[in-house]
Amino acid sequence: MLALRPNCECCDRDLPPDSRDAYICSFECTFCGDCRDGVLKEHCPNCGGELVRRPVRPAGKLVNNPASTQRVLKAEGCPPAF
């Protein structure tokens, strides 16, 4: 099950579980649309994989399957895309 991380790893912008502006790679690294389209050029800086829109978990399912509260942030910021 997807963790639905709460923030962008680059800029620390909040990305709630219902955000349509959250993007993930196959390892669930999470980024906002601005970072994805800008500095990252649609590729994960960690693995080089494609960043695709993260699905939204229905609100009723969050009760028993909550989103993660663990924030992940690249202290050095995000490097330009590969």
C-alpha positions as CSV (number, residue, x, y, z in Angstrom):
1,M,0.0,0.0,0.0
2,L,1.3,3.5,-0.8
3,A,2.6,5.5,2.1
4,L,1.2,8.8,0.9
5,R,4.1,10.8,2.2
6,P,3.0,14.3,3.5
7,N,5.5,16.5,1.8
8,C,7.7,17.3,-1.2
9,E,11.3,16.0,-0.6
10,C,12.7,19.1,-2.4
11,C,10.9,22.1,-1.0
12,D,8.9,20.6,1.9
13,R,5.6,21.8,0.6
14,D,2.7,20.0,2.2
15,L,1.1,17.3,0.1
16,P,-2.1,16.0,1.8
17,P,-3.5,12.6,0.9
18,D,-6.1,14.2,-1.4
19,S,-3.5,16.4,-3.3
20,R,-3.6,16.2,-7.1
21,D,-0.2,17.9,-7.2
22,A,1.8,15.0,-5.6
23,Y,4.1,13.0,-7.8
24,I,5.9,9.7,-7.0
25,C,8.5,7.3,-8.5
26,S,8.3,3.6,-8.2
27,F,10.1,3.8,-4.8
28,E,7.5,6.3,-3.5
29,C,9.8,9.3,-3.4
30,T,7.4,12.2,-3.3
31,F,7.6,15.6,-5.0
32,C,5.2,18.5,-5.8
33,G,4.4,19.5,-9.3
34,D,6.5,22.6,-9.3
35,C,9.7,20.7,-8.4
36,R,8.8,17.8,-10.7
37,D,8.3,20.2,-13.7
38,G,11.1,22.6,-12.8
39,V,14.4,21.4,-11.4
40,L,13.6,17.6,-11.7
41,K,12.4,17.6,-15.3
42,E,10.0,14.8,-14.5
43,H,12.6,12.4,-13.1
44,C,13.3,11.3,-9.5
45,P,16.7,12.7,-8.3
46,N,17.1,9.6,-6.1
47,C,16.7,6.8,-8.7
48,G,16.3,8.5,-12.0
49,G,12.8,7.0,-12.5
50,E,9.8,8.7,-14.0
51,L,7.6,10.8,-11.6
52,V,3.9,10.2,-12.1
53,R,0.9,11.6,-10.4
54,R,0.2,9.9,-7.0
55,P,-3.2,8.4,-6.8
56,V,-5.7,9.9,-4.3
57,R,-6.9,7.5,-1.6
58,P,-10.6,7.9,-1.0
59,A,-11.3,9.7,2.3
60,G,-13.3,6.8,3.7
61,K,-10.3,4.5,3.3
62,L,-8.0,6.9,5.2
63,V,-9.7,6.0,8.5
64,N,-8.3,2.4,8.5
65,N,-5.4,3.1,6.1
66,P,-4.0,6.5,7.1
67,A,-1.4,8.4,5.2
68,S,2.2,8.6,6.5
69,T,3.1,11.4,8.8
70,Q,6.9,10.9,8.3
71,R,8.4,13.8,6.5
72,V,11.3,13.2,4.1
73,L,13.4,16.2,3.1
74,K,16.6,16.4,1.2
75,A,18.7,18.7,3.4
76,E,20.8,19.8,0.5
77,G,17.8,20.4,-1.8
78,C,17.2,18.6,-5.0
79,P,19.9,18.5,-7.7
80,P,19.1,19.1,-11.3
81,A,17.7,16.1,-13.2
82,F,20.0,13.4,-14.5
